[in-house]
C-alpha cells in the first residue's frame, strides 16, 4: 500500500532521514522503532506531507504522492495521529471529531462519529467537554478518533503510549488490533518496544535517520543482538 524508495527528508538544510526504503503491506501493523532522534516522527510527518521530502519517492497504491499537499494525502486515505496529539483544545470532543470528518460528506459524520465512540466509549461521556480539559489518555483516544474520521486506509500513530496509564494503553492497542482486523494498515511509532512487538506484523528500526534493520516482528523478537543493541530488550 505504502512504499518509500530511498526517501530523505528534513527541515531546511537539516536531513533527519537518509535514503529510507520501506514497504507497508495492506492490513498489517508495522512498528517504526528506534531511539529518540532516530527519525521516526520525521518519517511519519514526511508521509503525511508536513515535512519536506528532499529525495526519493513516496508511493501510495502505486502512485507517487510526493508532490501532493497534506490535505490531498488525507483525501487519498492517509491519516496521522501526531506526536503530542495536537488537538484543538478550545473545541469540544465532538467538534474535534467534526474537524477530522471535514474531508468526508456531512451525511456520514454521525455514522463515523458513532464508530469512534464505540471504539472509545469514554469519549462518548466527554462529547461536549473541551479537548483541553481531557486527561492524557482521553486526548490520545480523541487524536486517534479524529484521524479515523477521515476514513483512512492507512493510519499513522506517533508515540501511542507516552505518558498514559496501562489501562488506557491496553484500550488503544486493542483498537489497533480491531482496525487491522477490519483491513486497515497501521504505521506505529512507539517507545514501548515490547508492546509493539506483541502486535506488530513487521518492524523497521532506525538509528540516526538510517535503517539498521527490517523484517517481521517475529524475527525481531528472536534476534537477541537486535533486541539488545537497538530495542532495549534483554
C-alpha positions in Angstrom: 0.0 0.0 0.0 2.7 2.5 1.0 6.2 2.3 -0.5 9.1 4.6 0.4 12.0 4.4 -2.0 15.3 6.0 -0.9 13.4 8.8 0.8 15.3 11.5 2.6 13.6 14.3 4.4 14.2 17.0 6.9 13.9 20.6 7.9 15.7 23.2 5.8 19.3 22.1 5.4 19.0 19.5 8.1 18.4 16.0 6.9 16.5 13.9 9.5 16.0 10.7 7.5 18.5 9.3 5.0 17.5 7.1 2.0 14.8 5.2 3.8 13.2 2.3 1.9 10.1 0.8 3.5 7.1 -1.1 2.2 3.8 -1.5 4.2 1.6 -4.4 3.4 -2.1 -3.8 3.4 -4.0 -4.8 6.6 -0.8 -5.0 8.7 0.7 -3.2 11.7 4.3 -2.0 11.1 6.3 -0.8 14.1 8.8 2.0 13.4 11.3 1.8 16.2 14.5 3.5 17.4 15.8 5.8 20.0 14.8 9.5 20.4 16.1 11.4 17.4 16.3 8.4 15.1 14.0 10.0 12.5 10.7 8.2 13.3 8.5 11.2 13.7 10.0 12.9 10.7 9.3 9.8 8.6 5.6 9.9 9.5 5.3 13.6 9.0 7.0 13.3 5.6 4.5 10.7 4.5 1.7 13.0 5.8 3.1 15.9 3.8 4.2 18.1 6.7 8.0 17.6 6.4 9.8 18.3 3.2 10.8 15.2 1.1 14.4 16.0 -0.1 14.9 12.9 -2.2 13.3 9.6 -3.2 9.7 8.6 -3.9 6.6 8.1 -1.8 4.1 5.8 -3.5 0.6 5.1 -2.2 -1.4 2.5 -4.1 1.4 2.6 -6.7 1.0 6.4 -7.4 3.7 8.9 -6.5 2.2 11.3 -3.9 5.4 13.2 -3.2 4.1 16.4 -4.8 0.7 16.3 -3.0 -0.1 18.6 -0.1 -1.3 17.2 3.3 -5.0 17.7 2.5 -4.7 15.8 -0.8 -2.9 13.0 1.0 -5.7 12.8 3.6 -8.2 12.5 0.7 -6.2 9.7 -0.7 -6.6 7.8 2.6 -3.6 8.7 4.7 -4.2 9.9 8.3 -1.9 10.8 11.2 -2.3 11.0 14.9 0.8 13.1 15.6 3.2 13.2 18.5 1.8 15.5 21.2 -1.8 14.8 19.8 -2.2 18.5 18.5 -5.8 18.7 19.3 -7.9 21.8 19.1 -8.0 22.3 22.8 -10.6 25.1 22.8 -13.0 22.9 20.8 -15.2 20.1 22.2 -14.6 16.4 21.6 -17.5 16.5 19.2 -16.1 19.4 17.2 -12.6 17.9 17.1 -14.2 14.8 15.5 -16.1 17.1 13.2 -12.9 18.7 12.0 -11.4 15.3 11.3 -14.5 14.4 9.2 -14.5 17.6 7.1 -12.9 15.7 4.2 -15.9 13.4 4.1 -19.6 14.2 3.2 -21.6 15.7 6.1 -24.1 12.9 5.7 -21.6 10.3 7.0 -20.5 12.3 10.1 -22.8 10.7 12.6 -22.1 7.2 11.4 -18.3 7.7 11.6 -18.5 9.5 14.9 -20.6 6.7 16.4 -17.9 4.2 15.2 -15.2 6.2 17.0 -17.4 6.4 20.2 -18.0 2.6 20.1 -14.3 2.1 19.9 -13.6 4.6 22.7 -16.6 4.7 24.9 -15.0 7.2 27.3 -15.2 9.9 24.5 -19.0 9.4 24.4 -19.1 10.5 28.1 -16.9 13.6 27.3 -18.5 14.5 24.0 -19.3 18.1 25.0 -16.1 18.7 27.0 -13.3 20.8 25.7 -10.4 18.8 24.4 -8.0 20.8 26.6 -9.9 19.5 29.7 -9.4 15.9 28.9 -6.9 13.6 30.6 -3.9 12.5 28.6 -5.5 9.1 27.8 -8.7 10.7 26.7 -6.7 13.1 24.5 -4.9 10.2 22.9 -8.2 8.5 22.1 -9.5 11.7 20.6 -6.4 12.1 18.5 -6.8 8.6 17.1 -10.5 9.1 16.7 -10.1 12.4 14.8 -7.7 10.6 12.4 -10.3 7.8 11.9 -12.9 10.4 11.0 -11.1 10.9 7.7 -11.9 7.3 6.8 -8.3 6.4 6.2 -6.9 3.2 4.7 -3.5 4.0 6.3 -3.4 5.4 9.8 0.0 6.6 11.3 0.2 7.0 15.1 3.2 8.7 16.8 4.1 7.8 20.4 0.9 6.0 21.3 1.6 5.2 24.9 3.7 8.1 26.0 2.6 9.2 29.5 -0.5 7.0 29.6 -1.9 4.7 32.2 -1.6 1.0 31.4 -5.4 0.6 31.2 -5.6 3.3 28.6 -2.7 1.8 26.7 -4.5 -1.5 26.6 -7.6 0.1 25.1 -5.6 1.9 22.4 -3.7 -1.2 21.5 -6.9 -3.2 21.3 -8.3 -0.5 18.9 -5.3 -1.0 16.6 -5.9 -4.7 16.5 -9.5 -4.1 15.7 -8.6 -1.7 12.9 -6.1 -4.2 11.4 -8.7 -7.0 11.6 -11.0 -4.7 9.6 -8.3 -4.3 6.9 -6.7 -1.0 7.8 -3.0 -0.6 7.6 -1.2 0.9 10.6 2.2 2.5 10.9 3.1 2.9 14.6 5.9 4.8 16.3 6.3 3.8 19.9 8.9 3.8 22.7 7.3 0.7 24.3 9.2 -1.7 22.2 7.9 -4.9 23.9 4.3 -3.9 23.4 4.8 -3.1 19.8 6.4 -6.5 19.1 3.4 -8.2 20.7 1.0 -6.9 18.0 3.1 -5.8 15.0 3.4 -7.8 11.8 6.5 -6.0 10.6 9.3 -3.9 12.1 11.6 -1.2 10.8 14.4 0.0 13.1 16.0 3.4 12.6 19.2 4.9 14.0 20.3 8.4 13.2 17.9 8.6 10.4 19.1 5.4 8.7 17.6 1.9 8.5 19.5 -0.6 10.6 17.0 -3.5 10.5 13.8 -4.5 8.7 11.8 -7.7 8.9 9.0 -9.4 10.6 8.2 -8.8 14.2 8.6 -12.5 14.9 12.2 -12.3 13.5 12.9 -9.2 15.6 11.7 -11.0 18.8 14.0 -13.9 18.0 17.1 -11.7 17.2 19.0 -11.3 20.6 21.6 -9.0 19.1 19.0 -6.7 17.6 17.0 -6.7 20.8 20.0 -5.8 23.0 21.5 -3.2 20.6 18.5 -1.3 19.4 15.3 -2.3 21.1 16.3 -2.1 24.8 15.4 -5.7 25.4 17.5 -8.2 27.2 
